[in-house]
Amino acid sequence: MKATFPAQCSTVASLLAQWYSLHQIEAETGLGKSTIGRISRELEVDKENHPEGHSAKPTPHDKQAIVQQISTERLDTAVQATNFINNIISNPVSPQTVWNVLKEEGYWSATKRK
């Protein structure tokens, strides 16, 4: 195993602090993925708390708005509800998230009859 120089460690550390991905650091520094992984483990960088992680769940108010639109039959599908709620909130949600909200509220999917 080659020795890792302090300059390389500090470069990797600064890129990890800027939330660069492993592949971005590899392209930037020319170091291997294993070396970068070892350096990050030594530094104990916690990427679980990434500030730009997954989008937040809808608030209770957003959930209420989705359920109200479905229960009053203004909207029929989770995709329509997604488009509706994404026009209101700043962090867009996926149709799966809307489907999960509806499932929590006791709604379920049914096949439409032609």
All heavy atoms as an XYZ file, in Angstrom:
894
protein
N       0.845     -1.170      0.000
C       0.000      0.000      0.000
C       0.892      1.234      0.000
O       1.834      1.323      0.769
C      -0.902     -0.024      1.238
C      -1.685      1.219      1.369
S      -3.015      1.295      2.604
C      -2.506      0.362      3.970
N       0.554      2.201     -0.880
C       1.314      3.439     -0.952
C       1.003      4.317      0.246
O      -0.095      4.290      0.791
C       0.940      4.219     -2.211
C       1.447      3.638     -3.490
C       1.054      4.578     -4.624
C       1.477      4.059     -5.964
N       1.054      4.959     -7.043
N       1.957      5.129      0.608
C       1.747      6.081      1.702
C       0.927      7.257      1.178
O       1.102      7.707      0.050
C       3.077      6.574      2.235
N       0.012      7.733      1.991
C      -0.793      8.891      1.635
C      -0.136     10.121      2.242
O       0.135     10.165      3.435
C      -2.218      8.742      2.174
O      -2.726      7.472      1.765
C      -3.119      9.807      1.630
N       0.129     11.100      1.418
C       0.794     12.310      1.864
C      -0.193     13.232      2.583
O      -1.383     13.251      2.265
C       1.428     13.038      0.674
C       2.515     12.224      0.017
C       2.291     11.612     -1.212
C       3.750     12.059      0.631
C       3.281     10.856     -1.816
C       4.744     11.307      0.029
C       4.513     10.702     -1.193
N       0.312     14.021      3.531
C      -0.569     14.942      4.264
C      -1.289     15.922      3.343
O      -2.431     16.293      3.607
C       0.382     15.671      5.210
C       1.539     14.757      5.377
C       1.666     14.015      4.085
N      -0.638     16.336      2.271
C      -1.284     17.274      1.337
C      -2.497     16.616      0.689
O      -3.544     17.251      0.509
C      -0.302     17.728      0.272
N      -2.359     15.328      0.334
C      -3.488     14.604     -0.260
C      -4.625     14.464      0.750
O      -5.798     14.643      0.403
C      -3.046     13.220     -0.734
C      -2.110     13.241     -1.920
C      -1.591     11.855     -2.248
O      -1.383     11.042     -1.358
N      -1.366     11.606     -3.532
N      -4.266     14.158      1.991
C      -5.278     14.015      3.040
C      -6.032     15.319      3.258
O      -7.256     15.326      3.392
C      -4.645     13.556      4.349
S      -4.035     11.871      4.306
N      -5.311     16.426      3.279
C      -5.969     17.711      3.504
C      -6.849     18.094      2.321
O      -7.923     18.675      2.504
C      -4.945     18.804      3.804
O      -4.118     19.017      2.679
N      -6.406     17.754      1.092
C      -7.233     18.034     -0.085
C      -8.524     17.237     -0.025
O      -9.617     17.776     -0.241
C      -6.470     17.678     -1.385
O      -5.253     18.408     -1.413
C      -7.291     17.997     -2.609
N      -8.401     15.943      0.280
C      -9.589     15.094      0.391
C     -10.492     15.596      1.511
O     -11.717     15.659      1.360
C      -9.187     13.619      0.602
C     -10.394     12.765      0.951
C      -8.497     13.068     -0.635
N      -9.898     15.978      2.634
C     -10.685     16.479      3.769
C     -11.460     17.732      3.393
O     -12.634     17.878      3.749
C      -9.773     16.753      4.960
N     -10.818     18.633      2.664
C     -11.522     19.869      2.287
C     -12.647     19.586      1.301
O     -13.714     20.191      1.379
C     -10.550     20.895      1.714
O     -10.039     20.457      0.473
N     -12.423     18.642      0.379
C     -13.486     18.292     -0.568
C     -14.639     17.571      0.127
O     -15.805     17.791     -0.205
C     -12.915     17.433     -1.702
C     -11.915     18.142     -2.626
C     -11.309     17.153     -3.622
C     -12.570     19.288     -3.365
N     -14.310     16.726      1.099
C     -15.366     16.066      1.871
C     -16.170     17.089      2.669
O     -17.390     16.964      2.809
C     -14.767     15.021      2.812
C     -14.286     13.728      2.172
C     -13.481     12.904      3.171
C     -15.448     12.916      1.627
N     -15.495     18.094      3.185
C     -16.179     19.143      3.948
C     -17.120     19.953      3.063
O     -18.100     20.513      3.545
C     -15.158     20.060      4.605
N     -16.822     19.995      1.759
C     -17.674     20.718      0.811
C     -18.739     19.799      0.216
O     -19.392     20.141     -0.745
C     -16.825     21.303     -0.308
C     -15.856     22.356      0.160
C     -14.921     22.787     -0.960
O     -15.263     22.732     -2.139
N     -13.727     23.201     -0.592
N     -18.875     18.574      0.774
C     -19.884     17.589      0.391
C     -19.702     17.070     -1.024
O     -20.658     16.737     -1.703
C     -21.290     18.124      0.595
C     -21.560     18.452      2.012
C     -21.609     19.696      2.548
C     -21.759     17.546      3.097
N     -21.832     19.631      3.891
C     -21.934     18.317      4.255
C     -21.814     16.157      3.195
C     -22.160     17.747      5.486
C     -22.039     15.597      4.434
C     -22.210     16.388      5.558
N     -18.456     16.986     -1.494
C     -18.182     16.353     -2.781
C     -18.433     14.856     -2.644
O     -18.192     14.274     -1.584
C     -16.725     16.571     -3.188
C     -16.444     17.873     -3.889
C     -16.635     19.089     -3.251
C     -15.962     17.890     -5.184
C     -16.362     20.285     -3.880
C     -15.672     19.081     -5.825
C     -15.884     20.271     -5.168
O     -15.611     21.452     -5.802
N     -18.889     14.231     -3.711
C     -19.084     12.789     -3.689
C     -17.744     12.090     -3.877
O     -16.756     12.700     -4.289
C     -20.047     12.354     -4.793
O     -19.419     12.468     -6.052
N     -17.725     10.797     -3.614
C     -16.507     10.003     -3.759
C     -15.985     10.069     -5.189
O     -14.791     10.234     -5.421
C     -16.804      8.557     -3.361
C     -15.630      7.620     -3.451
C     -15.236      7.184     -2.064
C     -15.990      6.435     -4.288
N     -16.894      9.976     -6.156
C     -16.488      9.999     -7.561
C     -15.962     11.381     -7.971
O     -15.038     11.481     -8.771
C     -17.650      9.570     -8.460
C     -18.043      8.140     -8.242
N     -17.297      7.090     -8.710
C     -19.089      7.593     -7.593
C     -17.860      5.958     -8.366
N     -18.963      6.231     -7.676
N     -16.555     12.438     -7.430
C     -16.068     13.778     -7.737
C     -14.668     13.985     -7.162
O     -13.811     14.580     -7.806
C     -17.022     14.831     -7.164
C     -18.357     14.908     -7.866
C     -19.338     15.790     -7.132
O     -19.332     15.851     -5.900
N     -20.195     16.466     -7.883
N     -14.440     13.469     -5.951
C     -13.118     13.595     -5.330
C     -12.101     12.778     -6.109
O     -10.972     13.221     -6.336
C     -13.159     13.163     -3.854
C     -14.061     14.108     -3.060
C     -11.757     13.137     -3.244
C     -14.347     13.653     -1.654
N     -12.507     11.606     -6.562
C     -11.619     10.750     -7.349
C     -11.192     11.466     -8.632
O     -10.019     11.461     -9.004
C     -12.320      9.436     -7.680
C     -11.482      8.473     -8.478
C     -12.255      7.210     -8.843
O     -13.504      7.236     -8.836
O     -11.598      6.210     -9.146
N     -12.149     12.101     -9.310
C     -11.836     12.815    -10.547
C     -10.957     14.032    -10.279
O     -10.078     14.365    -11.072
C     -13.130     13.242    -11.233
N     -11.202     14.685     -9.151
C     -10.470     15.909     -8.814
C      -9.023     15.620     -8.403
O      -8.101     16.331     -8.781
C     -11.203     16.626     -7.672
C     -10.677     17.980     -7.322
C     -11.293     19.083     -8.137
O     -12.354     18.877     -8.734
O     -10.679     20.150     -8.190
N      -8.822     14.567     -7.602
C      -7.504     14.317     -7.016
C      -6.696     13.243     -7.727
O      -5.475     13.216     -7.611
C      -7.632     13.901     -5.542
O      -8.372     12.679     -5.482
C      -8.297     14.976     -4.725
N      -7.375     12.345     -8.413
C      -6.674     11.240     -9.045
C      -6.392     10.085     -8.097
O      -5.768      9.098     -8.472
N      -6.850     10.186     -6.859
C      -6.682      9.102     -5.896
C      -7.747      8.031     -6.145
O      -8.810      8.314     -6.694
C      -6.822      9.637     -4.465
C      -5.757     10.615     -3.995
C      -6.132     11.188     -2.634
C      -4.404      9.941     -3.931
N      -7.480      6.837     -5.699
C      -8.440      5.753     -5.847
C      -9.576      5.853     -4.845
O      -9.478      6.523     -3.815
N     -10.674      5.148     -5.160
C     -11.836      5.174     -4.275
C     -11.515      4.592     -2.903
O     -11.997      5.085     -1.882
C     -12.999      4.405     -4.906
C     -13.581      5.088     -6.126
C     -14.751      4.324     -6.672
C     -14.229      3.253     -7.599
N     -15.268      2.591     -8.375
N     -10.706      3.537     -2.876
C     -10.353      2.925     -1.594
C      -9.551      3.882     -0.730
O      -9.761      3.976      0.486
C      -9.552      1.652     -1.821
O     -10.308      0.721     -2.539
N      -8.633      4.605     -1.345
C      -7.811      5.569     -0.602
C      -8.689      6.684     -0.039
O      -8.562      7.061      1.129
C      -6.726      6.171     -1.517
O      -5.978      5.106     -2.090
C      -5.814      7.106     -0.757
N      -9.587      7.179     -0.860
C     -10.481      8.254     -0.414
C     -11.386      7.749      0.707
O     -11.606      8.435      1.704
C     -11.318      8.788     -1.594
C     -10.395      9.419     -2.635
C     -12.345      9.802     -1.115
C     -11.054      9.690     -3.960
N     -11.885      6.520      0.555
C     -12.718      5.937      1.601
C     -11.970      5.772      2.905
O     -12.503      6.039      3.992
N     -10.713      5.345      2.826
C      -9.902      5.180      4.023
C      -9.666      6.529      4.703
O      -9.787      6.655      5.929
C      -8.567      4.519      3.672
C      -7.736      4.139      4.878
C      -6.440      3.438      4.527
N      -5.546      4.302      3.767
C      -5.259      4.169      2.469
N      -5.783      3.191      1.757
N      -4.424      4.999      1.878
N      -9.369      7.550      3.913
C      -9.139      8.885      4.477
C     -10.413      9.397      5.142
O     -10.378      9.936      6.252
C      -8.646      9.867      3.392
C      -7.250      9.467      2.920
C      -8.635     11.300      3.923
C      -6.785     10.221      1.693
N     -11.550      9.200      4.495
C     -12.804      9.696      5.073
C     -13.156      8.945      6.353
O     -13.693      9.533      7.289
C     -13.948      9.611      4.069
O     -14.304      8.274      3.823
N     -12.851      7.642      6.411
C     -13.090      6.883      7.646
C     -12.178      7.381      8.764
O     -12.592      7.453      9.923
C     -12.877      5.393      7.418
C     -14.055      4.700      6.783
C     -13.910      3.188      6.832
N     -12.666      2.681      6.276
C     -12.422      2.474      4.991
N     -13.362      2.735      4.109
N     -11.263      2.016      4.582
N     -10.923      7.693      8.420
C      -9.997      8.214      9.427
C     -10.466      9.564      9.954
O     -10.287      9.885     11.129
C      -8.592      8.340      8.839
C      -7.912      7.011      8.581
C      -6.628      7.146      7.774
O      -6.233      8.278      7.447
O      -6.022      6.099      7.462
N     -11.074     10.362      9.087
C     -11.561     11.677      9.489
C     -12.933     11.595     10.150
O     -13.403     12.563     10.736
C     -11.643     12.612      8.279
C     -10.321     12.924      7.591
C     -10.574     13.682      6.306
C      -9.425     13.714      8.515
N     -13.592     10.438     10.004
C     -14.927     10.204     10.553
C     -15.924     11.253     10.081
O     -16.642     11.860     10.875
C     -14.880     10.144     12.076
C     -14.069      8.985     12.597
C     -14.053      8.902     14.105
O     -14.977      9.444     14.746
O     -13.124      8.291     14.626
N     -15.974     11.480      8.786
C     -16.920     12.426      8.211
C     -18.293     11.771      8.203
O     -18.448     10.646      7.754
C     -16.495     12.818      6.781
C     -17.541     13.699      6.140
C     -15.159     13.515      6.823
N     -19.297     12.479      8.702
C     -20.653     11.953      8.775
C     -21.469     12.505      7.617
O     -21.924     13.637      7.649
C     -21.283     12.337     10.106
C     -22.648     11.722     10.302
O     -22.976     10.758      9.580
O     -23.385     12.199     11.167
N     -21.666     11.692      6.578
C     -22.437     12.148      5.421
C     -23.927     11.926      5.613
O     -24.722     12.299      4.776
C     -21.956     11.438      4.163
C     -20.575     11.912      3.740
C     -20.290     11.565      2.333
C     -20.845     12.634      1.453
N     -20.255     12.743      0.150
N     -24.323     11.297      6.738
C     -25.739     11.081      6.984
C     -26.473     12.403      7.163
O     -27.637     12.518      6.847
C     -25.943     10.210      8.223
C     -25.532      8.773      8.025
C     -26.388      8.048      7.017
O     -27.611      8.250      7.014
O     -25.825      7.299      6.212
N     -25.797     13.384      7.704
C     -26.425     14.671      7.971
C     -26.134     15.674      6.864
O     -25.901     16.834      7.113
C     -25.946     15.212      9.315
C     -26.383     14.322     10.440
O     -27.465     13.763     10.387
N     -25.549     14.181     11.445
N     -26.161     15.209      5.653
C     -25.902     16.058      4.495
C     -26.972     17.146      4.431
O     -28.158     16.862      4.476
C     -25.934     15.204      3.225
C     -25.437     15.912      2.025
N     -26.138     16.915      1.421
C     -24.307     15.764      1.304
C     -25.471     17.353      0.374
N     -24.363     16.661      0.289
N     -26.561     18.421      4.332
C     -27.544     19.498      4.347
C     -28.467     19.500      3.136
O     -29.551     20.055      3.192
C     -26.686     20.766      4.387
C     -25.379     20.371      3.831
C     -25.195     18.926      4.198
N     -28.053     18.876      2.057
C     -28.886     18.849      0.863
C     -29.422     17.443      0.634
O     -29.511     16.978     -0.484
C     -28.075     19.306     -0.340
C     -27.587     20.725     -0.224
C     -26.664     21.099     -1.355
O     -26.517     20.325     -2.300
O     -26.079     22.187     -1.284
N     -29.797     16.776      1.706
C     -30.310     15.417      1.630
C     -31.662     15.380      0.947
O     -32.055     16.289      0.225
N     -32.409     14.323      1.190
C     -33.709     14.184      0.537
C     -34.643     15.303      0.964
O     -34.494     15.892      2.024
C     -34.316     12.811      0.835
C     -34.660     12.609      2.272
N     -35.848     13.044      2.803
C     -33.991     12.020      3.280
C     -35.883     12.730      4.086
N     -34.757     12.112      4.404
N     -35.619     15.596      0.123
C     -36.523     16.689      0.415
C     -37.381     16.354      1.626
O     -37.640     15.197      1.927
C     -37.417     16.974     -0.789
O     -38.158     15.822     -1.104
N     -37.803     17.373      2.319
C     -38.569     17.192      3.536
C     -39.931     16.587      3.232
O     -40.498     16.784      2.156
C     -38.745     18.532      4.231
N     -40.452     15.882      4.203
C     -41.786     15.333      4.065
C     -42.772     16.492      4.031
O     -42.503     17.574      4.544
C     -42.097     14.430      5.244
C     -41.255     13.195      5.296
C     -41.630     12.372      6.504
C     -40.770     11.139      6.594
N     -41.085     10.335      7.768
N     -43.939     16.263      3.463
C     -44.940     17.339      3.493
C     -45.353     17.639      4.939
O     -45.405     16.751      5.779
C     -46.118     16.768      2.704
C     -45.691     15.476      2.144
C     -44.388     15.104      2.726
N     -45.637     18.880      5.189
C     -46.088     19.291      6.522
C     -47.505     18.774      6.754
O     -48.192     18.391      5.796
C     -46.083     20.822      6.642
O     -47.031     21.351      5.712
C     -44.701     21.401      6.363
N     -47.957     18.776      7.993
C     -49.345     18.361      8.245
C     -50.357     19.191      7.447
O     -51.381     18.674      6.992
C     -49.506     18.578      9.754
C     -48.126     18.409     10.291
C     -47.217     18.967      9.233
N     -50.047     20.466      7.247
C     -50.944     21.317      6.453
C     -50.990     20.856      4.996
O     -52.055     20.832      4.370
C     -50.474     22.775      6.545
C     -51.368     23.722      5.808
N     -51.145     24.076      4.508
C     -52.500     24.362      6.193
C     -52.088     24.909      4.109
N     -52.917     25.104      5.115
N     -49.826     20.497      4.448
C     -49.768     19.994      3.079
C     -50.527     18.685      2.955
O     -51.258     18.458      1.978
C     -48.321     19.782      2.633
C     -47.511     21.056      2.635
O     -48.110     22.148      2.510
O     -46.275     20.964      2.781
N     -50.356     17.810      3.948
C     -51.072     16.530      3.941
C     -52.576     16.756      3.961
O     -53.325     16.097      3.244
C     -50.653     15.678      5.135
C     -49.238     15.172      5.067
C     -48.897     14.361      6.297
C     -47.467     13.869      6.259
N     -47.137     13.048      7.429
N     -53.010     17.710      4.786
C     -54.434     18.021      4.882
C     -54.969     18.530      3.542
O     -56.062     18.161      3.122
C     -54.675     19.057      5.967
C     -56.125     19.445      6.146
C     -56.300     20.552      7.177
O     -55.320     21.132      7.639
N     -57.532     20.831      7.522
N     -54.179     19.357      2.864
C     -54.600     19.886      1.565
C     -54.732     18.769      0.531
O     -55.678     18.753     -0.261
C     -53.611     20.937      1.075
N     -53.798     17.815      0.556
C     -53.861     16.685     -0.386
C     -55.109     15.855     -0.127
O     -55.874     15.535     -1.050
C     -52.590     15.812     -0.251
C     -51.362     16.560     -0.749
C     -52.756     14.503     -1.009
C     -50.042     15.891     -0.401
N     -55.335     15.510      1.134
C     -56.481     14.667      1.483
C     -57.786     15.384      1.159
O     -58.735     14.773      0.650
C     -56.415     14.266      2.974
C     -57.698     13.594      3.423
C     -55.226     13.354      3.211
N     -57.843     16.682      1.391
C     -59.059     17.445      1.104
C     -59.369     17.430     -0.390
O     -60.517     17.252     -0.785
C     -58.913     18.879      1.601
C     -60.155     19.714      1.352
C     -59.988     21.152      1.798
O     -58.862     21.609      2.002
N     -61.083     21.852      1.939
N     -58.344     17.599     -1.211
C     -58.560     17.603     -2.656
C     -59.051     16.242     -3.154
O     -59.899     16.169     -4.032
C     -57.266     17.990     -3.388
C     -56.828     19.412     -3.161
C     -57.815     20.415     -3.745
O     -58.291     20.248     -4.859
N     -58.128     21.439     -2.981
N     -58.523     15.169     -2.582
C     -58.944     13.829     -2.984
C     -60.339     13.515     -2.450
O     -61.188     12.980     -3.167
C     -57.929     12.763     -2.502
C     -56.585     12.943     -3.207
C     -58.458     11.354     -2.694
C     -56.552     12.551     -4.665
N     -60.589     13.850     -1.181
C     -61.879     13.493     -0.569
C     -63.044     14.269     -1.169
O     -64.164     13.763     -1.205
C     -61.825     13.693      0.936
O     -61.639     15.056      1.240
N     -62.794     15.488     -1.652
C     -63.864     16.260     -2.288
C     -63.972     15.948     -3.777
O     -64.756     16.577     -4.482
C     -63.635     17.768     -2.098
O     -62.367     18.118     -2.643
C     -63.709     18.154     -0.637
N     -63.182     14.982     -4.235
C     -63.168     14.504     -5.626
C     -62.806     15.582     -6.641
O     -63.227     15.542     -7.795
C     -64.502     13.842     -5.975
C     -64.765     12.603     -5.148
C     -66.059     11.893     -5.510
O     -66.798     12.398     -6.385
O     -66.322     10.855     -4.915
N     -62.031     16.585     -6.203
C     -61.494     17.564     -7.153
C     -60.345     16.949     -7.933
O     -60.094     17.327     -9.067
C     -61.029     18.807     -6.419
C     -62.152     19.592     -5.792
C     -61.645     20.858     -5.156
N     -62.718     21.508     -4.437
C     -62.596     22.110     -3.288
N     -61.408     22.165     -2.700
N     -63.609     22.673     -2.710
N     -59.635     16.027     -7.266
C     -58.533     15.314     -7.905
C     -58.799     13.821     -7.771
O     -59.381     13.371     -6.793
C     -57.201     15.672     -7.236
C     -56.830     17.151     -7.214
C     -55.575     17.361     -6.383
C     -56.622     17.671     -8.620
N     -58.334     13.051     -8.769
C     -58.607     11.618     -8.762
C     -57.390     10.763     -8.455
O     -57.521      9.678     -7.897
C     -59.161     11.177    -10.125
C     -60.528     11.776    -10.407
O     -61.307     11.925     -9.449
O     -60.793     12.088    -11.582
N     -56.202     11.211     -8.832
C     -55.023     10.347     -8.723
C     -53.937     11.014     -7.894
O     -53.955     12.230     -7.661
C     -54.441     10.047    -10.120
O     -53.966     11.264    -10.693
C     -55.475      9.419    -11.036
N     -52.975     10.194     -7.482
C     -51.836     10.707     -6.716
C     -50.985     11.646     -7.577
O     -50.415     12.608     -7.078
C     -50.992      9.556     -6.189
N     -50.925     11.379     -8.874
C     -50.144     12.243     -9.771
C     -50.797     13.620     -9.860
O     -50.112     14.650     -9.815
C     -50.001     11.592    -11.160
C     -49.350     12.546    -12.144
C     -49.215     10.298    -11.066
N     -52.110     13.660     -9.955
C     -52.805     14.949     -9.975
C     -52.605     15.687     -8.652
O     -52.384     16.900     -8.635
C     -54.298     14.740    -10.230
C     -54.624     14.266    -11.616
C     -56.097     13.921    -11.775
O     -56.813     13.731    -10.789
N     -56.545     13.826    -13.024
N     -52.661     14.952     -7.550
C     -52.445     15.563     -6.240
C     -51.005     16.073     -6.109
O     -50.759     17.109     -5.501
C     -52.765     14.566     -5.133
N     -50.055     15.343     -6.703
C     -48.656     15.773     -6.685
C     -48.495     17.092     -7.429
O     -47.842     18.019     -6.941
C     -47.755     14.701     -7.328
O     -47.919     13.485     -6.622
C     -46.300     15.114     -7.299
N     -49.072     17.175     -8.611
C     -48.997     18.422     -9.388
C     -49.645     19.571     -8.626
O     -49.133     20.694     -8.624
C     -49.653     18.237    -10.748
C     -48.889     17.281    -11.629
O     -47.689     17.093    -11.460
N     -49.579     16.644    -12.560
N     -50.765     19.286     -7.957
C     -51.459     20.307     -7.176
C     -50.580     20.814     -6.037
O     -50.390     22.011     -5.869
C     -52.774     19.738     -6.623
C     -53.392     20.570     -5.541
C     -54.070     21.743     -5.848
C     -53.292     20.201     -4.211
C     -54.632     22.519     -4.855
C     -53.841     20.967     -3.201
C     -54.518     22.133     -3.526
N     -50.013     19.897     -5.249
C     -49.260     20.296     -4.057
C     -47.915     20.913     -4.435
O     -47.424     21.804     -3.747
C     -49.119     19.119     -3.060
C     -48.823     19.628     -1.649
C     -48.037     18.156     -3.485
C     -49.950     20.346     -0.996
N     -47.319     20.474     -5.546
C     -46.031     21.041     -5.959
C     -46.164     22.486     -6.424
O     -45.180     23.220     -6.433
C     -45.379     20.182     -7.033
C     -44.754     18.931     -6.464
O     -44.498     18.839     -5.274
N     -44.512     17.959     -7.310
N     -47.378     22.893     -6.826
C     -47.610     24.295     -7.179
C     -47.699     25.174     -5.939
O     -47.540     26.383     -6.011
C     -48.888     24.440     -8.003
C     -48.715     23.901     -9.397
O     -47.628     23.941     -9.963
N     -49.780     23.363     -9.959
N     -47.939     24.550     -4.789
C     -48.122     25.293     -3.549
C     -46.841     25.379     -2.733
O     -46.498     26.434     -2.200
C     -49.231     24.636     -2.692
C     -50.560     24.691     -3.430
C     -49.344     25.299     -1.338
C     -51.656     23.917     -2.757
N     -46.113     24.259     -2.623
C     -44.963     24.205     -1.718
C     -43.658     24.455     -2.468
O     -43.588     24.307     -3.687
C     -44.898     22.852     -0.966
C     -44.769     21.678     -1.939
C     -46.100     22.676     -0.078
C     -44.633     20.333     -1.270
N     -42.615     24.823     -1.715
C     -41.333     25.141     -2.335
C     -40.500     23.894     -2.608
O     -39.758     23.852     -3.579
C     -40.543     26.107     -1.455
O     -40.316     25.524     -0.190
N     -40.572     22.874     -1.748
C     -39.845     21.626     -1.963
C     -40.765     20.618     -2.636
O     -41.683     20.111     -1.992
C     -39.350     21.031     -0.635
C     -38.236     21.831     -0.035
O     -37.555     22.565     -0.738
N     -38.048     21.701      1.261
N     -40.548     20.327     -3.911
C     -41.466     19.403     -4.593
C     -41.382     17.996     -4.016
O     -40.345     17.571     -3.520
C     -40.980     19.429     -6.041
C     -39.598     19.947     -5.999
C     -39.482     20.791     -4.777
N     -42.500     17.306     -4.051
C     -42.575     15.925     -3.585
C     -42.886     15.019     -4.765
O     -43.349     15.469     -5.811
C     -43.642     15.752     -2.482
C     -43.289     16.541     -1.253
C     -45.014     16.138     -2.984
N     -42.646     13.741     -4.595
C     -42.889     12.780     -5.665
C     -44.295     12.197     -5.522
O     -44.904     12.267     -4.452
C     -41.862     11.652     -5.596
O     -42.091     10.864     -4.453
N     -44.812     11.589     -6.596
C     -46.113     10.923     -6.496
C     -46.116      9.820     -5.434
O     -47.136      9.587     -4.786
C     -46.334     10.342     -7.895
C     -45.528     11.206     -8.794
C     -44.342     11.627     -7.982
N     -44.965      9.160     -5.242
C     -44.885      8.111     -4.212
C     -45.115      8.698     -2.824
O     -45.793      8.096     -1.997
C     -43.521      7.411     -4.269
C     -43.381      6.282     -3.270
C     -44.308      5.120     -3.559
O     -44.423      4.692     -4.693
N     -44.966      4.615     -2.530
N     -44.596      9.898     -2.575
C     -44.795     10.556     -1.282
C     -46.270     10.870     -1.071
O     -46.815     10.649      0.007
C     -43.957     11.844     -1.200
O     -42.589     11.521     -1.427
C     -44.115     12.527      0.145
N     -46.921     11.372     -2.118
C     -48.352     11.678     -2.028
C     -49.140     10.395     -1.807
O     -50.064     10.343     -0.995
C     -48.828     12.423     -3.295
C     -50.331     12.576     -3.302
C     -48.152     13.782     -3.378
N     -48.753      9.334     -2.505
C     -49.426      8.046     -2.344
C     -49.288      7.564     -0.909
O     -50.248      7.049     -0.319
C     -48.826      7.032     -3.325
C     -49.516      5.718     -3.329
C     -50.642      5.386     -4.026
C     -49.127      4.546     -2.608
N     -50.972      4.083     -3.785
C     -50.066      3.536     -2.909
C     -48.096      4.254     -1.739
C     -49.993      2.266     -2.367
C     -48.026      2.983     -1.199
C     -48.959      2.014     -1.520
N     -48.098      7.742     -0.316
C     -47.875      7.340      1.078
C     -48.752      8.148      2.029
O     -49.280      7.612      3.010
C     -46.410      7.498      1.463
C     -45.517      6.493      0.776
O     -45.970      5.446      0.305
N     -44.237      6.805      0.688
N     -48.917      9.444      1.756
C     -49.783     10.297      2.584
C     -51.216      9.786      2.513
O     -51.892      9.647      3.541
C     -49.710     11.772      2.124
C     -50.820     12.603      2.745
C     -48.359     12.365      2.443
N     -51.668      9.485      1.312
C     -53.036      8.999      1.150
C     -53.224      7.640      1.830
O     -54.263      7.375      2.432
C     -53.396      8.909     -0.333
C     -53.466     10.251     -1.058
C     -53.631     10.053     -2.551
C     -54.580     11.106     -0.500
N     -52.223      6.807      1.751
C     -52.286      5.495      2.401
C     -52.380      5.645      3.912
O     -53.143      4.936      4.573
C     -51.061      4.668      2.018
C     -51.099      3.247      2.489
C     -49.898      2.482      1.987
C     -49.884      1.067      2.536
N     -48.679      0.346      2.143
N     -51.606      6.601      4.475
C     -51.661      6.858      5.922
C     -53.050      7.312      6.347
O     -53.481      7.046      7.465
C     -50.656      7.946      6.310
C     -49.212      7.522      6.281
C     -48.257      8.687      6.493
O     -48.727      9.818      6.762
O     -47.034      8.469      6.367
N     -53.741      8.008      5.457
C     -55.069      8.528      5.771
C     -56.191      7.531      5.465
O     -57.366      7.862      5.590
C     -55.318      9.828      5.000
C     -54.394     10.955      5.411
C     -54.603     11.381      6.856
O     -55.767     11.402      7.316
O     -53.601     11.685      7.521
N     -55.809      6.329      5.047
C     -56.818      5.292      4.828
C     -57.320      5.176      3.398
O     -58.273      4.429      3.144
N     -56.726      5.876      2.474
C     -57.110      5.759      1.068
C     -56.281      4.653      0.422
O     -55.183      4.347      0.869
C     -56.870      7.073      0.323
C     -57.836      8.161      0.738
C     -57.554      8.990      1.816
C     -59.023      8.349      0.052
C     -58.431      9.971      2.201
C     -59.917      9.336      0.433
C     -59.610     10.142      1.507
O     -60.483     11.111      1.894
N     -56.789      4.057     -0.620
C     -56.053      3.035     -1.350
C     -56.349      3.173     -2.820
O     -57.307      3.823     -3.214
C     -56.401      1.624     -0.849
C     -57.846      1.253     -1.057
C     -58.390      0.657     -2.147
C     -58.924      1.502     -0.173
N     -59.733      0.494     -2.005
C     -60.100      1.010     -0.787
C     -59.038      2.084      1.081
C     -61.345      1.096     -0.194
C     -60.292      2.156      1.656
C     -61.416      1.662      1.035
N     -55.507      2.556     -3.633
C     -55.692      2.674     -5.072
C     -56.715      1.664     -5.560
O     -56.863      0.576     -4.994
C     -54.371      2.449     -5.796
O     -53.871      1.163     -5.492
N     -57.422      2.061     -6.567
C     -58.422      1.178     -7.164
C     -58.332      1.335     -8.676
O     -58.000      2.389     -9.188
C     -59.818      1.548     -6.683
N     -58.648      0.265     -9.382
C     -58.608      0.330    -10.840
C     -59.875      1.016    -11.339
O     -60.964      0.725    -10.875
C     -58.549     -1.088    -11.446
O     -58.324     -2.038    -10.439
C     -57.489     -1.200    -12.472
N     -59.663      1.928    -12.276
C     -60.811      2.628    -12.844
C     -61.531      1.719    -13.824
O     -60.912      0.965    -14.558
C     -60.357      3.887    -13.562
C     -60.041      5.022    -12.662
C     -59.850      6.260    -13.478
C     -59.745      7.471    -12.587
N     -59.604      8.687    -13.359
N     -62.832      1.802    -13.811
C     -63.616      1.051    -14.788
C     -63.829      1.908    -16.012
O     -64.036      3.107    -15.921
C     -64.966      0.675    -14.192
C     -64.823     -0.281    -13.048
C     -66.164     -0.755    -12.589
N     -65.975     -1.662    -11.481
C     -66.969     -2.184    -10.810
N     -68.205     -1.891    -11.126
N     -66.737     -3.006     -9.808
N     -63.754      1.253    -17.165
C     -63.925      1.998    -18.425
C     -65.361      2.058    -18.829
O     -66.196      1.305    -18.528
C     -63.099      1.344    -19.528
C     -61.625      1.494    -19.268
C     -60.844      0.936    -20.424
C     -59.369      1.106    -20.156
N     -58.539      0.639    -21.234
